[in-house]
Amino acid sequence: MIRKAKASDIDKIMQIWLESNTKAHAFIAPVYWQKHFDEVKNNYLPQAETFVFEDKHQLKGFISILLDNFVGALFVDSRYQRQNIGTKLLDYARKQKSSLNLKVYALNQPAINFYQKNDFKILAEKYDESTQTKELIMGWMKGAKSPFINKAS
């Protein structure tokens, strides 16, 4: 079930955030994520609309939307990946929004593939000074289909 996050979910959300960022972004030193932990927990999460995927009283993933349509985070606990939880969270957000934007590191090909499969398009490239890494700005708009992925595959 997907529901709005509660204050009691924050510690689990942050555990998933830290573990997922460290794993998915091996090209960035883990200390970077540890250094930004408190900032995300105390500044970004309180400003975001965050929804969690919970099953059998286990919080398995979350999505956070900032500034009405910016996906600031979409992460699934590593034990529950490849179970369509990320897609379900993304679909939930897309039912509520007419468009979504996000940033993804260019070196994170699995994430790029996931978003393209879910009809996001690459809109621009930029360089993230804080991580010294190229990022892609991706966007989705209701009714637009991605030309990048063959849905039959």
N, C-alpha and C positions, 0 to 999 in steps of 0.2 A: 504494500500500500504506500502511496505517496501522500505526504502531509507536510504542512508548514513546520519548519524546525522550531523547537522549544529551547528555552535556556538550558534545560537539562541535557540537550543533545550536543552542546558546544564542545565538550572534551572529546567525544567520539568523532565529531566532524573534524576537529583539528588533528586528531590522530591519523585519520584517513588522509587529510590534506598533506601532512608532513611525509607520511610513508609513500603516498602516491607521487608527490613531486620529486622526492629523492629517487624513486625507481624510474619514473618516466623520463626524467631529465638527468641521466647519468653524465651528460656533458657539462653539467653545472655542479660545482662543489656542494656537497650536502650542507656545509656551513652556511651557505647563502640562504637556504630554506629555514634553517634553525634561527638565523639572525632575523628573519622576517616573521617568525611565528607569532610573537606578541602583537606586532602591527596588524597582521591579518585578523587575529582573534579579537583584538580590542577596537580596531578602527574599521576594517572592511566588513567583517561579518555583521556587526550591528547596523550597518547602512544597507545591507543587501537583503533581498527577498530570498530566503533560503528554504529549499524543500528537500526533504529526506525520503529515501526509499527504505522502508522498514518491513521486515518479514519475520514472523515468529519472534517478535520483540528484539530483533537484531537490526541495528542501523547498518545498512549495507552500502549506502552511497548518498551523495547529495549534489545539488546544483544550486549555485548562488547567482542571482541576477542583480546587477548594479545599474543605476541610472536608467531604470525602466527596461532596457533591452540589451545590456552588455553581460554576457556570460563570464563572470569573473572566475568561476570554478565549476568544474564538473568532474567528480572523482568517485570511483567505486573501490571499496575495500578489496585488496588484491585476492582475498580468499573467495570473492564472489564475482570476479570478472568473467567475461565471456558467457554471461547469463542474461544478456539484454537489459541489464539494469540501467546502464548509461543511456541507451536508446529510449527506455521508458521515461527516464527523468527529462531527457531532451524533448520528447514528444509532449510531456506534461507542460513544459515551459512554452512550447510552440502553440499549444492550444490556447494559451492565455495571451500571447503576443503576436503581432502581425509581422514582426521582424526581430532578428537577434544578430548581434555581432560578438566577436571574440578575438582574442589573440592566441596564437599557438606558435611554439618554437619551430622553426623550419627544420630542425634536426629531429623533431618528434614525428616521424613518418606515420606511426600507427595512429596518432591523434588526427593528423591531416586526413588520412584515409577514412577514419571514422566520420569526421565531419563532412567530407565530400560525399560519402555514402548516404549521409543524412541531408543532402541537398544544400550544403554550405558551399559558397564560392570564395575563391581567393580574390580579395579586393585590392590589396596592397601589400608591400613589404616594408619593413622598417628595421632599424638596428636598435636593440635594447642595450643601452650603455651600461646599465647595472649588472647585466650578465655577460656582456660582450658577445651576444648571440643574435642572429637574425630571427625576426618574428614575422609571421604572416598575419594579416588582418583578414578575417573571414566573415562572411555575412550570409544570412538566410532571410528570405522574404516569402511570406505566405504565397503559395501558388507557383513559385519559381522552382524549377528542377535543375539539378546539377548535371552538366554534360560530361563530367569526369569519370563517373563510375557506371559500369553496366550493371543495372539492378538484377539481371539474371545470374550474375556471377556469385 
